[in-house]
Amino acid sequence: AGPLADEFLFWMAECRTGQGNLEAASEHYRDFLREYPESSRRAEAIVALANVSARQKDWVKVVEHLQPAGGVFQKHATNTPEDESALEGRLLLAQSLFEQGDLPSARSALDLLPEQMRLERNWRRRLLRAKIAAAGDKVDEALLMGDQLRTIAEQQNWSDQLVSAYQLRAELFKRKSQWGKAAREYSLLLKAEMPVAIRRRAFLNVVRLRIKGGDLSGALLDLRHLRQQSDLESI
């Protein structure tokens, strides 16, 4: 690849990520960062490597990639705070800190993001803020934020984000022992256009919650409805 050797290795890593071969992708990104310390794609590579670790649920590794003050990412984010890699990396770092239970550090990482971001990334920030509020026992505040997230997802016709909003609100209602309301949130995921895996979990959650709330007749109705779904026979 000659003078494009760094580009070659970077895009090999990107291709492996696209294939879902995360171990190979991680190895390529590490080789890239070690062999090409002056490449203009170093910030992209470290954020991509952190994203691979996040997909593997290795939150400790994500923090190791992104948090060190003298590391590739922090230097880049300090010098160009509104660059795409800086924005994505800060959001990813905040999520990883949250997943490890470090709520103050997660909040601090989110506070470094600019107020104005593209809508999809801002939605992710708001979702993380709602989760942090819920983890801090501010359940009513988190429910309000979840309702706002649901509204935005409906307006933008975002199916994945809509699922996340419903699931968040359902879990929050469960925290308040409001089983019927939690069941209603999950029931919104039973629409035919939803992926089978989402509908399968939603059906079972709805039935469990109705039973927990003492609504046995409602649970039976849901189970009869479930039996009529040909693509969910495996349940």
PyRosetta script that sets phi, psi and omega in degrees:
from pyrosetta import init, pose_from_sequence

init()
pose = pose_from_sequence("AGPLADEFLFWMAECRTGQGNLEAASEHYRDFLREYPESSRRAEAIVALANVSARQKDWVKVVEHLQPAGGVFQKHATNTPEDESALEGRLLLAQSLFEQGDLPSARSALDLLPEQMRLERNWRRRLLRAKIAAAGDKVDEALLMGDQLRTIAEQQNWSDQLVSAYQLRAELFKRKSQWGKAAREYSLLLKAEMPVAIRRRAFLNVVRLRIKGGDLSGALLDLRHLRQQSDLESI")
pose.set_psi(1, -9.9)
pose.set_omega(1, 175.6)
pose.set_phi(2, 58.4)
pose.set_psi(2, -129.5)
pose.set_omega(2, -178.2)
pose.set_phi(3, -68.1)
pose.set_psi(3, -9.4)
pose.set_omega(3, 178.7)
pose.set_phi(4, -101.6)
pose.set_psi(4, 19.4)
pose.set_omega(4, -176.6)
pose.set_phi(5, -60.7)
pose.set_psi(5, -38.7)
pose.set_omega(5, 179.4)
pose.set_phi(6, -66.4)
pose.set_psi(6, -40.1)
pose.set_omega(6, 177.1)
pose.set_phi(7, -62.7)
pose.set_psi(7, -41.3)
pose.set_omega(7, 179.9)
pose.set_phi(8, -58.4)
pose.set_psi(8, -48.8)
pose.set_omega(8, -177.2)
pose.set_phi(9, -68.2)
pose.set_psi(9, -38.8)
pose.set_omega(9, 178.5)
pose.set_phi(10, -61.1)
pose.set_psi(10, -46.0)
pose.set_omega(10, -176.7)
pose.set_phi(11, -75.8)
pose.set_psi(11, -24.2)
pose.set_omega(11, 169.8)
pose.set_phi(12, -61.7)
pose.set_psi(12, -43.2)
pose.set_omega(12, 178.5)
pose.set_phi(13, -63.9)
pose.set_psi(13, -42.2)
pose.set_omega(13, 179.0)
pose.set_phi(14, -62.2)
pose.set_psi(14, -40.6)
pose.set_omega(14, 179.1)
pose.set_phi(15, -64.2)
pose.set_psi(15, -42.6)
pose.set_omega(15, 178.4)
pose.set_phi(16, -62.6)
pose.set_psi(16, -37.4)
pose.set_omega(16, 176.5)
pose.set_phi(17, -62.6)
pose.set_psi(17, -44.8)
pose.set_omega(17, 179.3)
pose.set_phi(18, -62.7)
pose.set_psi(18, -31.3)
pose.set_omega(18, 177.6)
pose.set_phi(19, -77.7)
pose.set_psi(19, -13.5)
pose.set_omega(19, -176.1)
pose.set_phi(20, 86.0)
pose.set_psi(20, 8.4)
pose.set_omega(20, 178.1)
pose.set_phi(21, -88.3)
pose.set_psi(21, 79.4)
pose.set_omega(21, -170.1)
pose.set_phi(22, -70.9)
pose.set_psi(22, -33.1)
pose.set_omega(22, 179.0)
pose.set_phi(23, -63.9)
pose.set_psi(23, -45.3)
pose.set_omega(23, 178.9)
pose.set_phi(24, -65.7)
pose.set_psi(24, -40.5)
pose.set_omega(24, 178.6)
pose.set_phi(25, -59.7)
pose.set_psi(25, -46.6)
pose.set_omega(25, 179.8)
pose.set_phi(26, -58.9)
pose.set_psi(26, -42.9)
pose.set_omega(26, 179.9)
pose.set_phi(27, -63.3)
pose.set_psi(27, -42.5)
pose.set_omega(27, 179.0)
pose.set_phi(28, -64.7)
pose.set_psi(28, -43.2)
pose.set_omega(28, 178.8)
pose.set_phi(29, -62.4)
pose.set_psi(29, -40.8)
pose.set_omega(29, 179.3)
pose.set_phi(30, -64.7)
pose.set_psi(30, -42.6)
pose.set_omega(30, 176.8)
pose.set_phi(31, -60.0)
pose.set_psi(31, -43.7)
pose.set_omega(31, -180.0)
pose.set_phi(32, -59.1)
pose.set_psi(32, -49.2)
pose.set_omega(32, -176.9)
pose.set_phi(33, -65.1)
pose.set_psi(33, -32.7)
pose.set_omega(33, 180.0)
pose.set_phi(34, -76.5)
pose.set_psi(34, -40.0)
pose.set_omega(34, -171.2)
pose.set_phi(35, -89.4)
pose.set_psi(35, -20.9)
pose.set_omega(35, -175.1)
pose.set_phi(36, -129.7)
pose.set_psi(36, 68.9)
pose.set_omega(36, -176.5)
pose.set_phi(37, -66.0)
pose.set_psi(37, -15.9)
pose.set_omega(37, -178.5)
pose.set_phi(38, -104.4)
pose.set_psi(38, 3.9)
pose.set_omega(38, -176.9)
pose.set_phi(39, -65.3)
pose.set_psi(39, 146.0)
pose.set_omega(39, 177.9)
pose.set_phi(40, -73.0)
pose.set_psi(40, -9.5)
pose.set_omega(40, -178.7)
pose.set_phi(41, -99.8)
pose.set_psi(41, 12.0)
pose.set_omega(41, -176.8)
pose.set_phi(42, -61.0)
pose.set_psi(42, -42.6)
pose.set_omega(42, -179.5)
pose.set_phi(43, -64.4)
pose.set_psi(43, -43.9)
pose.set_omega(43, 177.1)
pose.set_phi(44, -59.0)
pose.set_psi(44, -40.7)
pose.set_omega(44, -176.2)
pose.set_phi(45, -67.5)
pose.set_psi(45, -41.9)
pose.set_omega(45, -178.3)
pose.set_phi(46, -69.2)
pose.set_psi(46, -36.1)
pose.set_omega(46, 176.6)
pose.set_phi(47, -69.1)
pose.set_psi(47, -39.3)
pose.set_omega(47, 177.7)
pose.set_phi(48, -64.7)
pose.set_psi(48, -39.9)
pose.set_omega(48, 177.4)
pose.set_phi(49, -63.6)
pose.set_psi(49, -41.1)
pose.set_omega(49, 176.8)
pose.set_phi(50, -63.8)
pose.set_psi(50, -37.8)
pose.set_omega(50, 179.2)
pose.set_phi(51, -65.8)
pose.set_psi(51, -37.5)
pose.set_omega(51, 175.2)
pose.set_phi(52, -61.3)
pose.set_psi(52, -44.4)
pose.set_omega(52, 178.6)
pose.set_phi(53, -62.9)
pose.set_psi(53, -37.5)
pose.set_omega(53, 178.5)
pose.set_phi(54, -65.0)
pose.set_psi(54, -40.2)
pose.set_omega(54, 178.2)
pose.set_phi(55, -65.1)
pose.set_psi(55, -24.7)
pose.set_omega(55, 176.2)
pose.set_phi(56, -90.2)
pose.set_psi(56, 4.1)
pose.set_omega(56, -179.0)
pose.set_phi(57, 61.5)
pose.set_psi(57, 25.5)
pose.set_omega(57, 177.6)
pose.set_phi(58, -95.2)
pose.set_psi(58, 77.6)
pose.set_omega(58, -173.2)
pose.set_phi(59, -68.2)
pose.set_psi(59, -29.4)
pose.set_omega(59, 177.2)
pose.set_phi(60, -62.3)
pose.set_psi(60, -43.4)
pose.set_omega(60, 179.3)
pose.set_phi(61, -64.1)
pose.set_psi(61, -39.3)
pose.set_omega(61, 179.4)
pose.set_phi(62, -58.3)
pose.set_psi(62, -46.5)
pose.set_omega(62, 179.6)
pose.set_phi(63, -64.2)
pose.set_psi(63, -39.4)
pose.set_omega(63, 178.4)
pose.set_phi(64, -61.9)
pose.set_psi(64, -35.4)
pose.set_omega(64, 179.6)
pose.set_phi(65, -73.0)
pose.set_psi(65, -36.7)
pose.set_omega(65, -166.6)
pose.set_phi(66, -109.1)
pose.set_psi(66, -22.0)
pose.set_omega(66, -171.4)
pose.set_phi(67, -87.5)
pose.set_psi(67, -31.6)
pose.set_omega(67, -175.0)
pose.set_phi(68, -53.4)
pose.set_psi(68, 130.5)
pose.set_omega(68, -174.2)
pose.set_phi(69, -61.2)
pose.set_psi(69, -35.3)
pose.set_omega(69, -179.2)
pose.set_phi(70, -95.9)
pose.set_psi(70, 10.0)
pose.set_omega(70, -176.6)
pose.set_phi(71, -79.9)
pose.set_psi(71, 172.5)
pose.set_omega(71, -178.3)
pose.set_phi(72, -56.4)
pose.set_psi(72, -46.7)
pose.set_omega(72, -174.0)
pose.set_phi(73, -68.5)
pose.set_psi(73, -49.1)
pose.set_omega(73, -175.9)
pose.set_phi(74, -63.1)
pose.set_psi(74, -37.4)
pose.set_omega(74, 175.8)
pose.set_phi(75, -61.7)
pose.set_psi(75, -45.3)
pose.set_omega(75, -179.2)
pose.set_phi(76, -65.1)
pose.set_psi(76, -44.6)
pose.set_omega(76, -177.7)
pose.set_phi(77, -66.4)
pose.set_psi(77, -32.1)
pose.set_omega(77, 178.0)
pose.set_phi(78, -70.6)
pose.set_psi(78, -40.2)
pose.set_omega(78, -177.0)
pose.set_phi(79, -78.6)
pose.set_psi(79, -35.0)
pose.set_omega(79, -178.7)
pose.set_phi(80, -133.9)
pose.set_psi(80, 73.6)
pose.set_omega(80, -171.2)
pose.set_phi(81, -64.9)
pose.set_psi(81, -19.4)
pose.set_omega(81, -178.1)
pose.set_phi(82, -106.1)
pose.set_psi(82, 9.6)
pose.set_omega(82, 174.4)
pose.set_phi(83, -67.3)
pose.set_psi(83, 150.4)
pose.set_omega(83, -177.6)
pose.set_phi(84, -57.6)
pose.set_psi(84, -42.5)
pose.set_omega(84, 179.7)
pose.set_phi(85, -65.4)
pose.set_psi(85, -37.8)
pose.set_omega(85, 179.2)
pose.set_phi(86, -65.3)
pose.set_psi(86, -44.3)
pose.set_omega(86, -179.6)
pose.set_phi(87, -63.9)
pose.set_psi(87, -47.4)
pose.set_omega(87, -178.5)
pose.set_phi(88, -65.3)
pose.set_psi(88, -41.1)
pose.set_omega(88, -179.6)
pose.set_phi(89, -64.9)
pose.set_psi(89, -41.1)
pose.set_omega(89, 178.9)
pose.set_phi(90, -65.0)
pose.set_psi(90, -40.5)
pose.set_omega(90, 179.1)
pose.set_phi(91, -65.8)
pose.set_psi(91, -40.9)
pose.set_omega(91, 179.2)
pose.set_phi(92, -66.4)
pose.set_psi(92, -39.5)
pose.set_omega(92, 177.8)
pose.set_phi(93, -64.9)
pose.set_psi(93, -42.9)
pose.set_omega(93, 178.6)
pose.set_phi(94, -60.4)
pose.set_psi(94, -43.4)
pose.set_omega(94, 178.9)
pose.set_phi(95, -61.6)
pose.set_psi(95, -42.5)
pose.set_omega(95, -178.0)
pose.set_phi(96, -65.9)
pose.set_psi(96, -40.5)
pose.set_omega(96, 177.5)
pose.set_phi(97, -64.9)
pose.set_psi(97, -38.9)
pose.set_omega(97, 176.3)
pose.set_phi(98, -62.8)
pose.set_psi(98, -45.5)
pose.set_omega(98, -178.4)
pose.set_phi(99, -61.5)
pose.set_psi(99, -26.2)
pose.set_omega(99, 178.0)
pose.set_phi(100, -90.3)
pose.set_psi(100, 2.0)
pose.set_omega(100, 176.8)
pose.set_phi(101, 84.4)
pose.set_psi(101, 9.8)
pose.set_omega(101, 179.3)
pose.set_phi(102, -92.9)
pose.set_psi(102, 78.7)
pose.set_omega(102, -174.1)
pose.set_phi(103, -65.2)
pose.set_psi(103, -43.8)
pose.set_omega(103, 179.9)
pose.set_phi(104, -59.7)
pose.set_psi(104, -43.0)
pose.set_omega(104, 180.0)
pose.set_phi(105, -68.5)
pose.set_psi(105, -35.9)
pose.set_omega(105, 177.2)
pose.set_phi(106, -63.0)
pose.set_psi(106, -43.9)
pose.set_omega(106, 177.6)
pose.set_phi(107, -61.7)
pose.set_psi(107, -42.2)
pose.set_omega(107, -179.1)
pose.set_phi(108, -62.9)
pose.set_psi(108, -39.8)
pose.set_omega(108, 178.6)
pose.set_phi(109, -64.3)
pose.set_psi(109, -40.1)
pose.set_omega(109, 178.4)
pose.set_phi(110, -66.7)
pose.set_psi(110, -35.6)
pose.set_omega(110, -178.7)
pose.set_phi(111, -64.8)
pose.set_psi(111, -20.6)
pose.set_omega(111, 179.3)
pose.set_phi(112, -79.1)
pose.set_psi(112, -12.7)
pose.set_omega(112, 178.6)
pose.set_phi(113, -76.7)
pose.set_psi(113, 144.7)
pose.set_omega(113, 178.5)
pose.set_phi(114, -68.8)
pose.set_psi(114, 154.7)
pose.set_omega(114, 179.8)
pose.set_phi(115, -63.5)
pose.set_psi(115, -38.6)
pose.set_omega(115, -177.6)
pose.set_phi(116, -95.7)
pose.set_psi(116, 114.5)
pose.set_omega(116, 173.7)
pose.set_phi(117, -138.5)
pose.set_psi(117, 165.6)
pose.set_omega(117, 177.3)
pose.set_phi(118, -62.9)
pose.set_psi(118, 152.8)
pose.set_omega(118, -166.5)
pose.set_phi(119, -57.5)
pose.set_psi(119, -43.0)
pose.set_omega(119, -175.8)
pose.set_phi(120, -64.7)
pose.set_psi(120, -42.4)
pose.set_omega(120, -179.7)
pose.set_phi(121, -70.6)
pose.set_psi(121, -37.2)
pose.set_omega(121, 177.3)
pose.set_phi(122, -64.5)
pose.set_psi(122, -34.7)
pose.set_omega(122, 177.0)
pose.set_phi(123, -62.1)
pose.set_psi(123, -42.4)
pose.set_omega(123, 178.7)
pose.set_phi(124, -63.5)
pose.set_psi(124, -39.3)
pose.set_omega(124, 177.5)
pose.set_phi(125, -63.1)
pose.set_psi(125, -42.9)
pose.set_omega(125, -179.1)
pose.set_phi(126, -66.5)
pose.set_psi(126, -36.6)
pose.set_omega(126, 176.7)
pose.set_phi(127, -62.8)
pose.set_psi(127, -42.9)
pose.set_omega(127, -180.0)
pose.set_phi(128, -66.2)
pose.set_psi(128, -38.4)
pose.set_omega(128, 176.2)
pose.set_phi(129, -62.4)
pose.set_psi(129, -38.6)
pose.set_omega(129, 178.1)
pose.set_phi(130, -64.8)
pose.set_psi(130, -41.2)
pose.set_omega(130, 179.3)
pose.set_phi(131, -66.5)
pose.set_psi(131, -38.0)
pose.set_omega(131, 177.6)
pose.set_phi(132, -65.2)
pose.set_psi(132, -41.5)
pose.set_omega(132, 177.5)
pose.set_phi(133, -61.5)
pose.set_psi(133, -43.6)
pose.set_omega(133, 179.8)
pose.set_phi(134, -63.6)
pose.set_psi(134, -42.2)
pose.set_omega(134, 179.7)
pose.set_phi(135, -66.1)
pose.set_psi(135, -24.3)
pose.set_omega(135, 177.3)
pose.set_phi(136, -92.4)
pose.set_psi(136, 18.4)
pose.set_omega(136, 177.5)
pose.set_phi(137, 66.2)
pose.set_psi(137, 23.2)
pose.set_omega(137, 173.4)
pose.set_phi(138, -100.0)
pose.set_psi(138, 64.9)
pose.set_omega(138, -170.4)
pose.set_phi(139, -67.0)
pose.set_psi(139, -42.7)
pose.set_omega(139, -178.9)
pose.set_phi(140, -64.3)
pose.set_psi(140, -40.5)
pose.set_omega(140, 176.9)
pose.set_phi(141, -62.6)
pose.set_psi(141, -42.1)
pose.set_omega(141, 179.2)
pose.set_phi(142, -65.0)
pose.set_psi(142, -37.4)
pose.set_omega(142, 177.8)
pose.set_phi(143, -62.5)
pose.set_psi(143, -41.8)
pose.set_omega(143, 178.1)
pose.set_phi(144, -62.4)
pose.set_psi(144, -43.6)
pose.set_omega(144, 178.4)
pose.set_phi(145, -64.4)
pose.set_psi(145, -38.5)
pose.set_omega(145, 177.6)
pose.set_phi(146, -63.1)
pose.set_psi(146, -37.0)
pose.set_omega(146, 177.5)
pose.set_phi(147, -65.0)
pose.set_psi(147, -40.2)
pose.set_omega(147, 177.4)
pose.set_phi(148, -64.8)
pose.set_psi(148, -40.9)
pose.set_omega(148, 178.1)
pose.set_phi(149, -62.8)
pose.set_psi(149, -41.6)
pose.set_omega(149, 178.7)
pose.set_phi(150, -62.1)
pose.set_psi(150, -43.2)
pose.set_omega(150, -179.5)
pose.set_phi(151, -61.4)
pose.set_psi(151, -45.3)
pose.set_omega(151, 179.9)
pose.set_phi(152, -62.9)
pose.set_psi(152, -44.3)
pose.set_omega(152, -179.3)
pose.set_phi(153, -62.5)
pose.set_psi(153, -38.7)
pose.set_omega(153, 177.5)
pose.set_phi(154, -66.1)
pose.set_psi(154, -42.4)
pose.set_omega(154, -179.4)
pose.set_phi(155, -64.3)
pose.set_psi(155, -36.7)
pose.set_omega(155, -177.8)
pose.set_phi(156, -90.0)
pose.set_psi(156, -3.6)
pose.set_omega(156, -178.5)
pose.set_phi(157, 58.2)
pose.set_psi(157, 44.7)
pose.set_omega(157, 178.5)
pose.set_phi(158, -96.0)
pose.set_psi(158, 108.6)
pose.set_omega(158, -176.1)
pose.set_phi(159, -72.4)
pose.set_psi(159, -46.2)
pose.set_omega(159, -178.3)
pose.set_phi(160, -62.2)
pose.set_psi(160, -44.2)
pose.set_omega(160, 179.7)
pose.set_phi(161, -66.3)
pose.set_psi(161, -35.4)
pose.set_omega(161, 179.0)
pose.set_phi(162, -64.1)
pose.set_psi(162, -41.6)
pose.set_omega(162, 176.5)
pose.set_phi(163, -59.2)
pose.set_psi(163, -45.2)
pose.set_omega(163, -179.5)
pose.set_phi(164, -62.3)
pose.set_psi(164, -39.7)
pose.set_omega(164, 179.9)
pose.set_phi(165, -66.2)
pose.set_psi(165, -44.5)
pose.set_omega(165, 178.3)
pose.set_phi(166, -62.0)
pose.set_psi(166, -44.5)
pose.set_omega(166, -178.7)
pose.set_phi(167, -64.3)
pose.set_psi(167, -40.2)
pose.set_omega(167, 177.9)
pose.set_phi(168, -60.5)
pose.set_psi(168, -49.3)
pose.set_omega(168, -178.0)
pose.set_phi(169, -65.1)
pose.set_psi(169, -38.3)
pose.set_omega(169, 178.4)
pose.set_phi(170, -61.7)
pose.set_psi(170, -44.7)
pose.set_omega(170, 180.0)
pose.set_phi(171, -64.3)
pose.set_psi(171, -34.7)
pose.set_omega(171, 179.6)
pose.set_phi(172, -70.4)
pose.set_psi(172, -40.2)
pose.set_omega(172, 176.1)
pose.set_phi(173, -64.4)
pose.set_psi(173, -35.5)
pose.set_omega(173, 175.5)
pose.set_phi(174, -62.4)
pose.set_psi(174, -38.5)
pose.set_omega(174, 178.3)
pose.set_phi(175, -60.4)
pose.set_psi(175, -30.5)
pose.set_omega(175, -179.8)
pose.set_phi(176, -92.5)
pose.set_psi(176, 6.7)
pose.set_omega(176, -178.0)
pose.set_phi(177, 59.3)
pose.set_psi(177, 28.7)
pose.set_omega(177, 177.3)
pose.set_phi(178, -98.0)
pose.set_psi(178, 78.5)
pose.set_omega(178, -170.4)
pose.set_phi(179, -64.1)
pose.set_psi(179, -39.6)
pose.set_omega(179, -179.5)
pose.set_phi(180, -63.5)
pose.set_psi(180, -43.4)
pose.set_omega(180, 179.2)
pose.set_phi(181, -66.6)
pose.set_psi(181, -39.0)
pose.set_omega(181, 177.3)
pose.set_phi(182, -62.6)
pose.set_psi(182, -41.8)
pose.set_omega(182, 179.2)
pose.set_phi(183, -62.7)
pose.set_psi(183, -39.2)
pose.set_omega(183, 179.5)
pose.set_phi(184, -63.7)
pose.set_psi(184, -38.5)
pose.set_omega(184, 178.2)
pose.set_phi(185, -62.5)
pose.set_psi(185, -45.7)
pose.set_omega(185, 179.3)
pose.set_phi(186, -66.5)
pose.set_psi(186, -32.5)
pose.set_omega(186, -178.9)
pose.set_phi(187, -64.5)
pose.set_psi(187, -22.5)
pose.set_omega(187, 177.5)
pose.set_phi(188, -70.3)
pose.set_psi(188, -12.0)
pose.set_omega(188, 179.2)
pose.set_phi(189, -95.3)
pose.set_psi(189, 8.9)
pose.set_omega(189, -176.8)
pose.set_phi(190, -92.8)
pose.set_psi(190, 3.2)
pose.set_omega(190, -177.9)
pose.set_phi(191, -63.1)
pose.set_psi(191, 147.2)
pose.set_omega(191, -174.9)
pose.set_phi(192, -59.1)
pose.set_psi(192, -28.9)
pose.set_omega(192, -176.7)
pose.set_phi(193, -78.0)
pose.set_psi(193, -9.3)
pose.set_omega(193, 178.6)
pose.set_phi(194, -74.2)
pose.set_psi(194, 148.5)
pose.set_omega(194, 177.6)
pose.set_phi(195, -58.6)
pose.set_psi(195, 150.5)
pose.set_omega(195, -177.0)
pose.set_phi(196, -58.0)
pose.set_psi(196, -43.1)
pose.set_omega(196, -177.7)
pose.set_phi(197, -61.6)
pose.set_psi(197, -38.3)
pose.set_omega(197, 178.6)
pose.set_phi(198, -68.1)
pose.set_psi(198, -45.4)
pose.set_omega(198, -178.6)
pose.set_phi(199, -64.6)
pose.set_psi(199, -38.1)
pose.set_omega(199, -179.5)
pose.set_phi(200, -60.5)
pose.set_psi(200, -51.0)
pose.set_omega(200, -179.9)
pose.set_phi(201, -63.8)
pose.set_psi(201, -38.3)
pose.set_omega(201, -177.9)
pose.set_phi(202, -65.2)
pose.set_psi(202, -44.6)
pose.set_omega(202, 179.0)
pose.set_phi(203, -56.7)
pose.set_psi(203, -49.2)
pose.set_omega(203, -176.8)
pose.set_phi(204, -66.3)
pose.set_psi(204, -37.5)
pose.set_omega(204, 178.2)
pose.set_phi(205, -66.4)
pose.set_psi(205, -40.5)
pose.set_omega(205, 178.5)
pose.set_phi(206, -59.9)
pose.set_psi(206, -47.4)
pose.set_omega(206, -178.7)
pose.set_phi(207, -63.1)
pose.set_psi(207, -46.2)
pose.set_omega(207, 179.7)
pose.set_phi(208, -59.3)
pose.set_psi(208, -42.5)
pose.set_omega(208, -177.5)
pose.set_phi(209, -69.3)
pose.set_psi(209, -37.7)
pose.set_omega(209, 177.9)
pose.set_phi(210, -64.9)
pose.set_psi(210, -41.4)
pose.set_omega(210, 177.5)
pose.set_phi(211, -62.7)
pose.set_psi(211, -44.5)
pose.set_omega(211, -179.0)
pose.set_phi(212, -62.0)
pose.set_psi(212, -33.7)
pose.set_omega(212, 179.3)
pose.set_phi(213, -87.0)
pose.set_psi(213, 1.8)
pose.set_omega(213, 177.6)
pose.set_phi(214, 84.6)
pose.set_psi(214, 7.7)
pose.set_omega(214, -179.1)
pose.set_phi(215, -92.0)
pose.set_psi(215, 74.3)
pose.set_omega(215, -175.6)
pose.set_phi(216, -70.9)
pose.set_psi(216, -35.8)
pose.set_omega(216, 178.9)
pose.set_phi(217, -65.6)
pose.set_psi(217, -39.1)
pose.set_omega(217, 177.0)
pose.set_phi(218, -64.7)
pose.set_psi(218, -38.5)
pose.set_omega(218, 177.6)
pose.set_phi(219, -63.2)
pose.set_psi(219, -40.4)
pose.set_omega(219, 178.5)
pose.set_phi(220, -64.7)
pose.set_psi(220, -41.1)
pose.set_omega(220, 177.3)
pose.set_phi(221, -60.4)
pose.set_psi(221, -42.6)
pose.set_omega(221, 178.9)
pose.set_phi(222, -64.2)
pose.set_psi(222, -40.0)
pose.set_omega(222, 179.2)
pose.set_phi(223, -66.0)
pose.set_psi(223, -37.4)
pose.set_omega(223, 176.4)
pose.set_phi(224, -65.8)
pose.set_psi(224, -39.8)
pose.set_omega(224, 176.7)
pose.set_phi(225, -62.2)
pose.set_psi(225, -40.8)
pose.set_omega(225, -179.7)
pose.set_phi(226, -61.3)
pose.set_psi(226, -40.2)
pose.set_omega(226, -178.8)
pose.set_phi(227, -63.3)
pose.set_psi(227, -21.5)
pose.set_omega(227, -179.3)
pose.set_phi(228, -85.3)
pose.set_psi(228, -5.7)
pose.set_omega(228, -177.2)
pose.set_phi(229, -91.5)
pose.set_psi(229, 104.7)
pose.set_omega(229, -173.9)
pose.set_phi(230, -63.4)
pose.set_psi(230, -28.3)
pose.set_omega(230, -177.3)
pose.set_phi(231, -86.1)
pose.set_psi(231, 0.9)
pose.set_omega(231, 178.7)
pose.set_phi(232, -117.8)
pose.set_psi(232, 23.8)
pose.set_omega(232, -177.2)
pose.set_phi(233, -60.1)
pose.set_psi(233, -26.7)
pose.set_omega(233, -176.0)
pose.set_phi(234, -64.7)
pose.set_psi(234, -18.5)
pose.set_omega(234, 178.6)
pose.set_phi(235, -76.5)
pose.dump_pdb("model.pdb")
